[in-house]
Every structure is written in structure tokens, then in C-alpha cells.
Amino acid sequence: MEHNRFKKVWLLAVCFLFGNVAYGQSEAKTNKNTTIRIDTRNISNELSNLFRTVAIELKKIDIEKVGVAIGSVADEVGREVENIEREVGDIEIIINGRHDPEHPEPHEGYTGTVEKSRIISKTYSVDKNDKLAINNQFGRVVIHTWAKNEIKVDVEVKAFEASDREAAQLLETVNITDTRSNDVISFKTTFEKSSMNVWSHVKNGKEERRGLQVNYEIYMPAKNALDITNRYGSTVIPDFDGPINISSSYGSFTAGKLDNPANQVKVSYGSASITDYTNGNLAISYGSLKLVNADKVNATIKYSGAKITNLYNGGNFELSYAGGFRIDEVDKNVKNLNINSSYSGVTLGIDENADFNFDVTVSYAGFNYDNQKMNLVNQLADPGKAKMWSPTKNYKGSMGKGSDSKIIIKSNYGGVKFL
């Protein structure tokens, strides 16, 4: 009974969010592209209020069942998100009334769209000490690496308007400035004030496409430092050796192998997909993370689902309101793994040949493990109070023969599961 009550409250939060997505899909299923309206200003408050409701309900529940419930429901949420992505397909997102500039092509319902474009191309000679800094919005930033001691930046600016004259005028409201100061080469996209409210409008009952798109194609050595700030657009980086500092918001971030210890990646209101990430810092909020190979990663994940396929030596993870945090396989040679979690289920796949000690503390949640693989030494922080109920429990033990390697997890209102 208590388990069902908890699950209903948790699913209420999920259904509230994804119900809006499903509604947007059903309303526009006759169009080639689905349009979903997302008011980002209200999402944070709505989520916070819903999770506070969950917290209140948790106090009424048999706490022994909470961990298992959260873990299973978080997995369900992750699967539902993937299903929605597959079913919706090509999504055109309107964020606070603005169209996603990465889908500029008109579809049924749009009328009178004319496209104009211009290209800016600049090349700089560089040495290993030079850094490239890009500040863009409303478009893509794509990095290509080469063996030349040069950085080449091609910028394509597109304008969409109802007539040739208006499109040409709109095109002139975009400014691309480039400077070189000491060891830093900088490019920045700016817009005149008159261009900021032209993304679309309704005329005679039909919506006319009006807007701008600014796309960067960059060629540079893989060892130089790179700094990118990009809003309302995707960012793509291949395997890259130099230090990177990425700030991506309202768009996707895709990368190959990133292994510089100075790396800083921040993604908000968008997805992050990375092949290899070693030694750097990650911050993901209001989005999602898919990471294939991770090693010595420091990550902060808020209001975002996260899946890591392989974790090697370890890492440090701070989780809050994550829609499910999962590591498919923790390597047998893991050294130190630290996870602090609030309102987030944690699932770890453990290599059956691994040897390590673990210390798991859960509050208002449970710890699920295979007692045939794990040797549990202590289940309560204070064995002398074993008969007293407490919302917080501590589990200490070992996997295999045990070793100096440690997995330490502290979780509040989120179940922990070892597979």
C-alpha cells in the first residue's frame, strides 16, 4: 500500500512533465516536424514543488521499500524518455516563444519565407600557446582538427524573411567580430536590437518564418586551447587533446575523446553525448548525459538523467533530482568512486572479478545488492541501536577479497543498487 502511494507520487511528477510532450506530439502529428512548447522559466519551480511533495509523502511510507521503489521508477523514467525521443522524431523546439534555429526549413503552415546568406572566413597562423575563443548563439559550432599551424574559421549567417529586401536587411543586423590579443583569438556573434524579435509571426492565420541562424565551421590543431560559449545551437568536437572550456545551453553537445585534465564542460537545457572523458569536470543541468568511457571524472548532475557505459579508475559525482544515474560497468580495477545523491536513484553494474570495499549510507531509501557477491560487515552506523528505527542506515562491506579501493555512496531519498 505504502509502496504504491510513493510510486504514484513519483509518477505524478514524471507524467506532469512528459504529458505536456505527449500533448504537443498529438496536436501536431499531421506535420512532418513536431512542435513542442517549453516554458523554461517555469520548469525549475514546477520540478521543485513536485519533488517537495514526494519528500512529504516519503515520511508516510515504509522506508525499507523506498530505495527499491526509487531505483525501479528511475529506470522506468529513463526508458520512457528514450521512447518519447524515438516516437517524436524530428522535434522543432520553441523555447519561451523562440524557434530552434537549427531547424530553419519551413514546413506546412509557414508561408512567404525567403533565405539570404553570407559567409565570413578568417585564417590565423598559430603556435601551441594560442587559444581560440568562440562566443555564438542561434546556430552550430563544429570543430575539425588538422595538422596545419593555422586556425581557420568559416561563419555562415542565414536570414529568413518574407521578401528579398527584408531578408537582406535582416542579414545586416548580425555582426561577427574577430580579434587577436596576445595569445587569444576571439570570435563573437552579436545582434542588433531590431533583430531579436523576428523569429516568427502570424499573418492571415498562418505563421511566417522569420529568423537568423549563425553557423561556425572551425579548422584547428587538436592541441591548442579551445573556449566555446554557444546558446540555442549544437556544439560538435572530435577527439581533442588541448584544454577545452565549453558552455552549451539550449542545444546539444557532442564530443569524441577528451582527455585533458583541465577540461571544463557545462551543458544546461540540452543533451551531452561524449565518447571518452578523462580527468576533467562536467556539469549537466536540465538535460541528459550519455558517456561511453569515463575515468577520474568530476561531475555535477542536476535535474538530468545520466548513463555511463564504462567507468575505470573512479570519479566524483554530485547528483540532485537526476532522473536516474546508472553506470553499466564499474571496472574491476576501480580505485576510488564517490557519489553524493539527493532524490536520485543510483545503479552500478559491478565487475564480478572486482575487489574493493564499499561504504553506502542511505536516508529514506534502501540499498539493494547481491549478498552472494558482497560480504556485508556492518548494516547500521550504531550497532547498539539496532532495534531502533532510523531513516538513515549505513552498509559497510567488501566485494571479492576487498582492497584499498573504495566505493563510497551517500544517498538521500534515492535508492542504491549494485548489479
Secondary structure as UniProt FT lines:
FT   HELIX           2..27
FT   TURN            28..30
FT   STRAND          34..38
FT   HELIX           40..58
FT   TURN            59..60
FT   HELIX           63..65
FT   HELIX           66..88
FT   STRAND          91..95
FT   TURN            96..97
FT   STRAND          98..99
FT   TURN            101..102
FT   TURN            108..109
FT   STRAND          114..125
FT   TURN            128..129
FT   STRAND          131..137
FT   STRAND          141..145
FT   STRAND          150..161
FT   HELIX           164..171
FT   TURN            172..173
FT   STRAND          174..181
FT   TURN            182..183
FT   STRAND          184..191
FT   HELIX           193..195
FT   TURN            196..197
FT   STRAND          200..203
FT   TURN            204..205
FT   STRAND          206..209
FT   STRAND          211..220
FT   TURN            222..223
FT   STRAND          225..231
FT   STRAND          235..237
FT   STRAND          244..249
FT   STRAND          253..258
FT   TURN            261..262
FT   STRAND          264..268
FT   STRAND          271..278
FT   STRAND          281..285
FT   STRAND          288..295
FT   STRAND          297..302
FT   STRAND          305..311
FT   STRAND          314..320
FT   STRAND          325..330
FT   TURN            332..333
FT   STRAND          336..342
FT   STRAND          346..350
FT   TURN            352..353
FT   STRAND          356..363
FT   STRAND          367..368
FT   TURN            371..373
FT   STRAND          374..378
FT   HELIX           383..385
FT   TURN            386..387
FT   STRAND          392..399
FT   TURN            400..401
FT   STRAND          406..412
FT   STRAND          416..418
//
